[in-house]
Each structure stands twice: as structure tokens, then as C-alpha cells.
Amino acid sequence: MIRAAGLGWVRVDAPFPWRGRIGDLRPEYAAFRARAVELQAAGLRVMGVTPYPRDWQVPQAAEPGSPTFLDAYRQACAFLARDLGPLGPAWQVCNEMNLDLFRRPLDEAQAVAYLQAGAAGLREGDAAAQVGVNMAGFGAAALRMYEALYHGAGGSATLDYAGTDGYFGSWEAGGPEDWPPHLDRLAALTGRPVVVQEFGYSSAGGVMTDEERRSRANPHHAKKWAHAWSPSPGADRATHTPEIQAVYATRCLELFAAHPQVAGVFWYCWSDHERCWQCGAPDCPCETAWGLVTMGEHPKPAYAAYAEAVRGLFARGGAARGG
């Protein structure tokens, strides 16, 4: 079903491989590896996401951010790349480390060192792997970290692509048309091909009133989005529906295929979720309605739109790439 949607890659989080001491494999890692084998057998390629700081499992590796800590992380990433080999031909080092949500308990400078250690380990484990990092959006912290990683000492030589995540029309204002200048800027800043590691549009959730937006209401509390997108500017009020999600997917894929610096794209995500993984509420739109399919694996309109767009782009010789 995934292949039928035109998806050639899947992007999955790799668990920290060891427990208690270096070399003592966790059952969670064995399950992850078995899943990677299944995906490859189904004709899919895997982009692994290396473990997060919060997933740390080696108590004797000293304080987070310390040289001993970073060396243990380098060793873990080298093991992942070496063990998975052709099952994991591409890697993203951790995820959105410009956000405190993902880099805790590290600060920004420690997060840069963490990413550098992970990239060095992946390169050590598999010299042929494609390695990069991603940031959420293009705020000040993201820019600083891109600059440090792609132009600073100790990491740029190990990075093959620049990753980026964006949700124009949901978490951010705008829509698909905001992607091209964003991509231009990232390619110029890093000097690397760009992989859109996450893009998508939530198919559910109300829209905040102007007063709620001015008060900066939290979407998790309001159960509404501060932003929405309309395929026809000036028409009906922008909303989040399965139908608009489908149009959004088509528009984005057309823009990505036309951009010369885009090496791949990943839709977030495959299926809807029962609960928001951040706040735990089943009625929170923030992390529940991004899928191409429902929780029961029933295709949403975006599934058909995505598949049709990919088929059309390949038929015209377009650069439809990614998962």
C-alpha cells in the first residue's frame, strides 16, 4: 500500500542500540532492525534517524554533552551504520535539534557537538551512507546551527545534504508557495542538495479566532490551529479538511519536483494517530491528523492525490523523489 502511493523511502527513528553498557543490545533495537529488513523486502529504502538525547541508555557515559558522552554517541552511530549497511543507505542525525523539545537536556552548543559526533560516527560506520541534519523552520536558532554545522569546524565534511522541515499553513503561516524561497535560502546557506525531511498539512482542526491568535493561544490547549491554507486565495475561509490536505500535497509535490536543489522529500506522516504524542489528547489536531491514511489504513483523499501527483511527475520526467 505504501509503494502504491508512490513512496519509495520511509523515514524511521532508530532506538539507542545498547542498554547498560556499550555492546549490550536492547530488544528494541533488534525489533527495529527486523522492521528495516521487512521494509527493504517490500521494495522500500530506509532513512534512519539516529537516537535522541532523551533516549540515552549508557549510564557510565558521563554527563550529557561531555566528551565521554559524545564519544559514546559517536560509537553508537558507527554501530548503527555498520550493522544496518544497505538497509540504511541514508541517515538523518537526530531531529530538529534547534527545538528544545528534541534536544533536551542539551543546550544549543551541545546540540551542535552532538550532531557532529553522530555524523562522524555514521561516516565511520559506513563511508557510502548519505548523511545530513534537519532543522524545524528557519528561525534564528536554526540559522545559527546550520552555519555551525555546514561551515564550522568539526562537522561539515561529514554532511552530504541539508534537511529541513516545514508546515506552512498549520504550524506556520502560508502555504505551498512559501517553499521555493525557503529552499533557495537553505541551498545557498549550506552549499548542499536539500532534502525536505518533513512536509504536510493537517486534515483536521478548527482555526483560531483573531483574538485567540493575538493572545498566542497554545494550539494544544485551544485544540485549534493558528494558521490554515486555502487553495483559492480570497475564496472561502482557509480550513483544515481531508480535501484541502489532498490539494496541498499536490501543490507541494509539483513545486518540489521543479526545484533544482531538491534531492528528496518525505511526507509527514503515513497514518493518523489516536492521540497527540505531545499532549496526549485524542481531540488535539496537533499530532493526530497528518496521515495519508487513517488509523485503520483506509486511504484519505491525500493518498490518491499523492499517488497521482507522483505518477504524473514521473511521466513528465519530473524529479519526484523521496518518501
C-alpha positions in Angstrom: 0.0 0.0 0.0 2.9 2.3 0.7 4.5 1.6 -2.6 1.2 2.1 -4.4 1.1 5.7 -3.0 4.3 6.4 -4.9 6.5 6.3 -1.9 10.0 4.8 -2.3 11.5 5.6 1.1 10.4 5.6 4.7 12.0 7.6 7.5 12.1 5.9 10.8 13.6 6.6 14.3 16.3 4.2 15.3 16.4 3.4 19.0 19.6 3.6 21.0 21.2 0.2 20.4 22.6 -0.6 23.8 21.5 -0.9 27.3 23.5 -0.6 30.5 26.9 -0.8 28.7 28.2 -0.4 25.2 27.7 -3.5 23.2 24.8 -4.9 25.2 22.0 -4.8 22.6 18.5 -3.7 23.5 15.5 -5.8 22.4 14.0 -2.6 20.9 17.0 -2.4 18.6 16.5 -6.0 17.4 12.9 -5.2 16.6 13.9 -2.1 14.7 16.4 -4.0 12.6 13.8 -6.7 11.8 11.4 -3.9 10.7 14.1 -2.4 8.4 14.6 -5.8 6.8 10.8 -6.1 6.2 10.7 -2.6 4.6 13.6 -3.4 2.3 11.9 -6.7 1.3 8.8 -4.7 0.4 10.9 -2.6 -2.0 11.3 0.4 0.3 14.5 2.2 1.2 15.1 3.3 4.8 16.3 6.7 6.1 17.2 6.1 9.7 17.0 8.9 12.3 19.7 8.5 14.9 18.8 8.3 18.6 17.7 11.4 20.6 19.5 12.6 23.7 16.4 11.6 25.8 16.9 8.0 24.6 20.3 7.7 26.3 20.9 4.2 27.7 24.6 4.2 28.8 24.7 5.5 32.4 28.5 5.3 32.6 28.9 7.6 29.7 29.1 10.7 32.0 27.1 13.9 31.9 25.2 14.8 28.7 27.3 17.0 26.5 30.6 15.8 28.0 33.4 14.4 25.8 32.8 10.9 27.1 29.1 11.3 26.3 29.8 12.4 22.8 32.3 9.6 22.2 29.7 7.0 23.2 27.2 8.6 20.9 29.7 8.5 18.0 30.3 4.8 18.7 26.5 4.1 18.8 26.0 5.8 15.4 29.0 4.0 13.9 27.5 0.7 15.1 24.1 1.6 13.6 25.6 2.5 10.2 27.9 -0.6 10.2 25.2 -3.0 11.3 22.4 -1.8 9.0 24.6 -1.3 6.0 22.5 -1.4 2.8 19.3 -1.5 4.9 20.0 2.2 6.0 21.7 3.9 3.0 20.8 7.3 4.3 20.7 8.9 7.7 19.4 11.9 9.4 21.3 12.8 12.6 18.7 13.1 15.3 15.8 15.5 14.6 15.0 19.3 14.8 17.7 19.9 17.3 17.0 23.7 17.1 14.0 22.9 19.3 14.3 22.3 23.0 11.6 19.7 22.7 14.0 17.4 20.9 17.5 18.4 22.2 16.8 18.2 25.9 18.8 18.1 28.1 21.4 19.7 25.8 21.8 23.4 25.1 22.3 24.7 21.6 26.1 24.5 21.5 26.0 21.0 23.0 23.4 20.0 20.4 25.8 21.1 17.6 28.5 18.9 19.1 26.0 16.0 19.4 25.1 16.3 15.7 28.7 16.4 14.7 29.6 13.4 16.8 26.6 11.5 15.3 27.6 12.4 11.7 31.2 11.4 12.3 30.1 8.0 13.7 27.8 7.3 10.7 30.6 8.1 8.3 33.0 5.9 10.3 30.5 3.0 10.2 29.5 3.3 6.5 31.6 5.6 4.3 29.0 5.3 1.5 26.0 6.4 3.6 24.3 9.7 2.8 24.3 11.8 6.0 22.6 15.1 6.9 20.8 17.0 9.6 17.5 18.8 9.7 16.1 21.8 11.5 12.5 22.9 12.1 11.8 26.1 10.1 14.2 29.0 9.6 14.3 30.8 12.9 17.4 32.3 14.4 18.5 29.1 16.2 18.1 27.1 13.0 20.3 29.5 11.1 23.0 29.5 13.7 23.1 25.8 13.8 23.1 25.4 10.0 26.0 27.8 9.9 28.0 26.0 12.6 27.3 22.6 11.1 27.9 23.3 7.4 30.6 26.0 7.7 32.2 25.4 11.1 35.0 23.1 12.2 34.4 19.5 13.0 31.3 18.5 11.0 30.9 19.9 7.5 33.0 17.3 5.8 30.6 14.5 7.0 27.4 16.1 5.8 26.1 15.3 2.3 22.7 17.1 2.3 20.8 19.7 4.2 17.5 18.7 5.7 14.5 21.0 6.5 11.0 20.6 8.0 8.2 23.0 7.4 4.4 23.1 7.9 3.2 26.2 6.1 -0.5 26.6 6.8 -0.5 24.5 10.0 2.3 25.3 12.5 3.4 28.3 10.3 1.6 30.9 8.3 1.5 30.5 4.5 1.2 27.5 2.2 3.0 25.5 -0.5 4.1 28.7 -2.3 6.3 29.5 0.6 8.6 26.5 0.0 10.6 27.7 -3.0 12.3 30.8 -1.4 12.9 28.7 1.8 14.6 26.0 -0.3 16.7 28.6 -2.2 17.9 30.1 1.0 18.9 26.7 2.5 20.8 25.6 -0.5 22.7 28.9 -0.7 23.4 28.8 3.1 24.7 25.2 3.2 26.0 24.6 -0.3 24.3 21.2 -0.3 21.4 19.5 -2.0 18.2 19.8 0.1 16.0 17.0 1.4 12.6 18.1 2.7 12.5 15.8 5.7 9.0 16.7 6.7 6.2 18.5 5.0 2.5 18.0 5.3 -0.9 19.5 6.1 -3.2 18.5 9.0 -6.6 17.3 7.7 -8.4 18.3 10.9 -8.7 21.0 13.5 -10.5 24.3 13.8 -8.9 27.7 13.2 -8.3 30.2 16.0 -10.2 33.5 16.0 -8.2 36.7 15.5 -8.4 37.3 19.3 -7.1 33.8 20.1 -4.3 34.3 17.6 -3.3 37.7 19.1 -3.2 36.2 22.5 -0.9 33.4 21.2 -3.2 30.7 22.4 -1.4 27.3 22.5 -2.9 25.0 19.8 -2.7 22.0 22.2 -4.9 23.9 24.7 -7.2 25.6 22.2 -7.5 22.4 20.0 -7.3 24.8 17.1 -4.7 25.9 14.6 -3.4 29.4 14.5 -2.9 29.0 10.7 -4.7 27.5 7.8 -4.5 27.5 4.0 -6.9 27.9 1.2 -6.3 26.6 -2.4 -8.1 29.6 -3.7 -7.0 32.9 -2.0 -9.9 35.3 -1.5 -12.4 32.4 -1.5 -13.8 30.7 1.5 -12.0 30.9 4.8 -9.0 28.6 4.9 -9.6 25.4 6.8 -8.2 22.0 7.7 -10.0 19.3 5.9 -9.1 16.0 4.1 -10.0 17.6 0.8 -7.7 20.6 1.3 -4.9 18.3 2.6 -5.1 16.5 -0.8 -4.7 19.7 -2.8 -1.9 20.8 -0.5 0.0 17.6 -1.2 -0.3 18.0 -5.0 0.8 21.6 -4.9 3.9 20.9 -2.8 5.0 17.9 -4.9 4.8 20.0 -8.1 6.9 22.7 -6.5 9.5 20.3 -5.1 9.8 18.5 -8.4 10.5 21.8 -10.2 13.2 22.9 -7.8 16.7 22.1 -8.9 18.2 21.8 -5.4 15.7 19.3 -4.0 17.1 15.8 -3.8 14.2 14.1 -1.9 11.1 14.7 0.1 9.2 13.0 2.9 5.5 13.5 3.7 4.7 13.6 7.4 3.2 11.2 8.0 1.9 7.8 6.8 -1.1 7.4 9.1 -3.2 9.3 11.5 -2.7 8.8 15.3 -5.1 8.1 18.0 -3.7 10.7 20.4 -1.4 13.7 20.2 2.0 12.4 21.2 2.9 15.8 22.8 -0.2 16.4 25.0 -1.9 13.0 24.9 -5.3 14.3 23.9 -7.3 12.4 21.3 -9.1 15.5 20.1 -5.9 17.6 19.6 -5.2 18.2 15.9 -1.5 18.9 16.5 -0.3 15.4 16.1 -3.3 13.3 15.1 -4.4 14.0 11.5 -1.4 14.3 9.3 -1.6 10.9 7.6 -2.2 9.9 4.0 -4.3 7.1 5.5 -6.5 6.8 8.6 -5.5 4.8 11.7 -7.2 1.8 10.2 -5.1 2.2 7.0 -8.0 3.5 4.9 -6.8 5.9 2.2 -7.7 9.6 2.7 -8.1 11.9 -0.3 -4.4 12.9 0.1 -3.4 9.3 -0.6 -4.9 9.3 -4.1 -3.7 12.9 -4.7 -0.1 12.0 -3.7 0.0 8.9 -5.9 -1.5 10.7 -8.9 0.9 13.6 -8.5 3.9 11.2 -8.3 2.8 9.2 -11.4 2.3 12.4 -13.3 5.6 13.9 -12.4 7.5 10.7 -13.4 5.5 10.6 -16.7 6.6 14.1 -17.5 10.2 13.4 -16.4 9.9 15.3 -13.2 12.2 14.9 -10.2 9.7 13.1 -7.9 11.9 11.8 -5.2 11.6 10.7 -1.6 9.1 9.0 0.6 
